[in-house]
């Protein structure tokens, strides 16, 4: 007899056009595929095919870098993907603010909040050539199990800007750590770190209690840092997306709240 109220609620919800899901079924861990990729702003014509064939089929959440010459909505299916790029999705923004982007598969999220660009390091000169302002492109995502997770895409300064204390790389490293430490929310960063990820560049991971994880082959500079409480699996290089850069995938399991 105790099953009747639940069955009646399911029937009424179905009639109303809403799928009724018992609360307990939502409160489970979810495993998502995260992909990070430096797609090379100098050759934007190559990115649509890489997106369709390499990145999108293997991802639930995507972090892009060097995306400043891309109009993502021109080739990304916006009925399937949510785009966050620049101040808003694909706005005609300044080049530096369009450097990194985040895309979320609609089926894995129920809400988004707090999209913003947090300054990583100001534009400046480096031996052999300067850099534009670098940004941490971040937002909060509410997953289907009810857990809010903070995610961000970023592009650390290149080797010419890694000249020791006070260099742009050092300053951005400190700002990434400060950004992570602002909350105890589970955090996932996808980036071109411009240093070997597994070596924990500038101790970003150890200082912010994130686990660094990157590939064992190739340039080894594209990868992730994420909260150590998250179970991880199966870090994989999916294939080359631009000169010197593979798209890299990891599977992370996020517990329910």
C-alpha positions in Angstrom: 0.0 0.0 0.0 2.9 2.4 0.7 3.9 2.4 -3.0 0.6 4.0 -4.1 1.5 7.7 -3.3 4.8 7.3 -5.2 3.1 5.7 -8.2 0.3 8.3 -8.2 3.0 11.1 -8.2 4.7 9.5 -11.1 1.5 9.3 -13.1 0.6 12.9 -12.3 4.1 14.2 -13.2 4.0 12.3 -16.5 0.7 13.8 -17.4 2.1 17.2 -16.6 5.0 16.6 -19.0 7.6 16.3 -16.3 9.6 13.1 -15.6 9.3 12.2 -11.9 12.5 11.0 -10.4 12.5 9.8 -6.8 14.9 12.0 -4.7 17.2 9.1 -3.8 18.0 8.3 -7.4 19.5 11.8 -7.9 21.8 11.5 -4.9 24.5 9.4 -6.5 28.0 10.0 -7.7 28.4 10.9 -11.3 31.4 10.2 -13.5 32.1 12.9 -16.2 34.6 13.1 -19.1 36.7 16.2 -18.9 38.7 17.3 -22.0 41.2 20.1 -22.2 42.7 21.3 -25.6 44.8 24.1 -26.9 43.3 24.6 -30.3 45.8 27.2 -31.7 44.3 30.6 -32.6 46.6 30.8 -35.6 44.7 28.1 -37.5 41.0 28.4 -36.5 40.0 26.6 -39.8 41.2 23.3 -38.3 39.2 23.5 -35.1 35.6 22.6 -36.4 36.7 19.2 -37.6 38.7 18.5 -34.5 35.7 19.5 -32.4 33.3 17.2 -34.3 35.5 14.2 -34.6 37.9 14.3 -31.6 36.7 16.5 -28.8 32.9 16.5 -28.6 32.3 12.7 -28.8 34.7 12.2 -25.9 33.6 14.9 -23.5 31.0 16.1 -21.1 32.9 19.3 -20.0 35.5 20.9 -22.3 38.3 23.4 -21.5 39.7 25.3 -24.6 42.7 27.5 -24.8 43.9 29.7 -27.6 40.3 30.1 -28.7 40.4 33.9 -29.4 39.9 33.6 -33.2 36.9 31.2 -32.9 33.2 31.7 -33.1 32.2 28.6 -31.3 28.5 28.8 -32.0 29.3 28.6 -35.7 30.2 24.9 -35.4 29.2 23.8 -31.9 25.7 22.3 -31.6 24.2 24.7 -29.1 21.2 22.4 -28.5 23.7 19.9 -27.0 26.3 22.3 -25.6 26.4 25.4 -23.4 29.1 27.8 -24.5 30.9 30.2 -22.2 33.5 32.3 -24.1 34.6 35.8 -23.3 32.2 38.1 -21.4 29.3 36.1 -22.8 29.0 33.3 -25.3 30.9 34.3 -28.5 30.5 38.1 -27.9 32.8 40.3 -30.0 35.2 40.7 -27.0 38.8 41.7 -26.8 41.3 39.1 -28.0 42.8 38.5 -24.6 39.4 37.8 -23.0 38.5 35.2 -25.7 41.7 33.2 -25.0 40.0 30.5 -23.0 36.5 28.9 -23.1 34.4 26.4 -21.3 31.7 24.2 -22.8 29.3 22.0 -20.9 27.1 19.2 -22.3 23.5 20.2 -21.4 22.6 16.7 -20.3 25.1 16.7 -17.3 24.1 20.0 -15.8 20.9 21.4 -14.2 22.2 25.0 -13.5 25.1 27.3 -14.0 26.3 30.3 -12.0 29.1 32.8 -11.6 30.6 32.9 -15.1 33.5 35.3 -15.0 37.0 36.0 -16.1 39.5 36.3 -13.2 42.8 38.0 -14.1 45.7 35.6 -14.1 48.4 38.1 -15.0 48.6 41.4 -16.8 50.0 41.9 -20.3 53.7 42.4 -20.2 57.0 42.0 -21.9 59.1 38.8 -21.8 62.5 38.0 -23.4 61.7 37.2 -27.1 58.2 38.6 -27.0 55.4 39.8 -24.7 52.1 38.3 -23.8 48.5 39.6 -23.6 46.6 39.6 -20.3 45.9 36.0 -19.3 42.6 35.1 -17.7 41.1 32.3 -15.6 37.7 31.5 -17.3 35.6 30.1 -14.6 32.1 29.1 -13.6 30.1 26.9 -11.2 28.1 24.0 -12.5 25.3 22.2 -10.8 25.4 18.5 -11.8 22.5 16.2 -12.2 23.2 14.7 -8.7 22.8 18.1 -7.1 26.5 18.8 -6.5 27.9 22.2 -7.4 31.4 22.1 -8.9 33.7 25.0 -9.9 35.5 24.6 -13.2 37.9 26.8 -15.1 40.0 26.9 -18.2 43.3 28.8 -18.3 46.5 29.2 -20.3 49.7 29.7 -18.3 52.5 32.0 -19.8 55.0 30.4 -22.2 58.7 29.4 -21.5 60.0 32.9 -22.4 58.0 34.3 -19.5 59.3 31.8 -17.0 62.4 33.7 -15.8 62.2 33.2 -12.1 60.7 35.1 -9.1 58.4 37.9 -10.2 58.1 36.6 -13.8 54.6 36.5 -15.4 54.5 32.7 -14.9 55.2 33.1 -11.2 52.6 35.9 -10.8 49.9 33.9 -12.6 50.8 30.8 -10.5 50.2 32.8 -7.3 46.9 34.1 -8.7 45.7 30.6 -9.7 46.4 29.4 -6.1 44.6 32.4 -4.7 41.6 31.7 -7.0 41.4 28.0 -5.9 41.7 28.9 -2.2 38.6 31.2 -2.3 36.2 28.3 -1.8 36.2 24.7 -0.5 34.0 23.7 -3.4 35.3 20.8 -5.6 37.4 22.4 -8.3 38.6 21.2 -11.7 41.1 23.1 -13.8 41.9 22.3 -17.4 44.9 24.1 -18.9 47.9 24.5 -21.1 50.3 24.7 -18.2 53.3 25.4 -20.4 55.3 23.1 -18.0 55.1 19.4 -17.3 51.8 18.9 -15.6 52.8 15.9 -13.4 55.7 18.0 -12.0 53.2 20.3 -10.4 54.3 23.6 -12.0 55.3 26.2 -9.4 53.7 23.9 -6.7 50.3 25.1 -7.8 48.7 21.8 -6.9 50.4 21.3 -3.5 49.7 24.9 -2.5 46.0 24.7 -3.4 45.4 21.0 -2.5 44.8 20.0 -6.1 46.1 16.9 -7.8 48.1 17.5 -11.0 47.6 15.0 -13.8 48.9 15.0 -17.4 50.0 12.7 -20.1 53.2 10.6 -20.0 54.1 11.3 -23.6 54.4 14.3 -26.0 54.9 17.8 -24.7 53.1 16.8 -21.4 52.0 20.4 -20.8 48.2 19.9 -21.4 46.3 18.5 -18.5 44.4 19.0 -15.3 44.5 19.9 -11.6 41.5 18.9 -9.5 40.4 18.4 -5.9 42.1 15.4 -4.4 38.8 14.1 -3.1 37.6 13.3 -6.6 38.2 9.7 -7.9 40.0 9.8 -11.2 40.4 7.3 -14.0 41.9 6.7 -17.4 43.8 9.8 -18.4 44.0 9.6 -22.2 45.5 11.6 -25.0 42.8 11.7 -27.7 45.0 12.9 -30.5 46.6 16.0 -31.8 44.4 19.2 -32.1 47.2 21.7 -32.9 51.0 21.8 -33.3 52.5 20.4 -30.1 49.1 19.9 -28.4 46.9 16.8 -27.9 43.4 16.9 -26.6 43.6 15.2 -23.2 40.7 13.4 -21.4 40.2 12.4 -17.8 37.2 10.8 -16.1 36.4 12.2 -12.7 33.8 10.9 -10.3 31.9 13.6 -8.4 30.0 12.5 -5.3 26.6 13.7 -4.4 26.2 16.5 -1.8 
